[in-house]
Every structure is written in C-alpha cells, then in structure tokens.
Amino acid sequence: MQDRAAKQALARAAVGEVTPGQVIFIDAGSTHLALVDLLPEDADLTVVTNAPAIAVAALARGDLRVVTIGGAVDPAVGGCVDATAVAAIELIRVDRAFLGACALSVRDGVGASGHADAAFKRRVVARAATITVLVTNDKIDARAPYQVVALARVDRLVVEHDLAAETREALAAACADALVVAAAA
C-alpha cells in the first residue's frame, strides 16, 4: 500500500507540469498509470502511449484524445517497444514525455532493463520537447544494462519525499536543478 501511495504522490507532483493543449507521451508503468487520473480535466490534451493499460484508463475519462503506439506488447514492459512502435513515435511531436525508468543514477542517467525498451525510449526523448521522469526510491542507484538518457537532458525529475538528502543534492546538480520532491503520501 505504501508503494501505491508513493506513486500517487509522484504523479501529483508531476501533473502540474501539464498545460492545456499539450500532446503528452505517457510511458508504460504503474506510476504513470496513477498520472492519468490526475491530468487536468477538459484541458484539450492528447495522450500518446505505448501501454494498453494507460490507453484504456485515458479513454475511460472521456475528455482526452488518445493515440496508441502499436506493435507487439512486451509483457515485461507492459507496452509496445518494437520496431513498429519506434516507427510510430517518429511521426509524433510530443510536448512533454513522462518517461519510465528502470534505473536512475547520477553517472548513468535513466536506464532500461531491455534493449528494445531503451531504444524506444531514446526515440521518445528525441521527439519530445520536454522530458519528465518520475522515480521511486528503489530505482535510484539501481543497475540497468541500457542507458536511455543523461540526467542533463531531463527537464523535470520527480523523486520521493524521503530520498536521502545527499542523493537528492547530487541528482539536483546532475539535472540542472530540475528536481521536484513529491509531498509525503
């Protein structure tokens, strides 16, 4: 239950970055699923996603345009990350991407566990004007074999309120002080 509350707090801290009329990409993941319900209502938003669960949640709201990125769903990711998905994201200009992270560190930036997932995320980064990463404490300083993006390219990094101060300071310096600390759940 604490994990769910932490993810809700991260989503609440990040949703304020969304402005009316934006095209936003929401990557697969349970933290991002929490974000969908918190998006501003009737804000003329277009949600682009590679995750069936996020597409269903966005459609259920009734006030969001939803664009799904197709391909074969990778069960480990919960979304489409194959060549079909990469080709599809190339055709979309994204105002803000909520990018998933399997791991995050000052040295390696955002990491992914799978090669195809990392390649897809890199294309999302290339197509997005701004990048927001929401990360739970268990992913910080975790290891992932594939780098996605350096923290210097992340426009907003949202972390949990109880992250160690030393780690918080190092992350803030690495991402040009674009760090947002979520309120306690």
Beta strands, then each sheet from edge to edge (+ up, - down):
strand 1: 23-26
strand 2: 46-49
strand 3: 65-68
strand 4: 73-74
strand 5: 79-80
strand 6: 94-99
strand 7: 103-105
strand 8: 109-112
strand 9: 128-135
strand 10: 146-149
strand 11: 156-159
strand 12: 179-181
sheet 1: 3+ 2+ 1+ 6+ 9+ 11+ 12+
sheet 2: 4+ 5-
sheet 3: 7+ 8- 10+
end
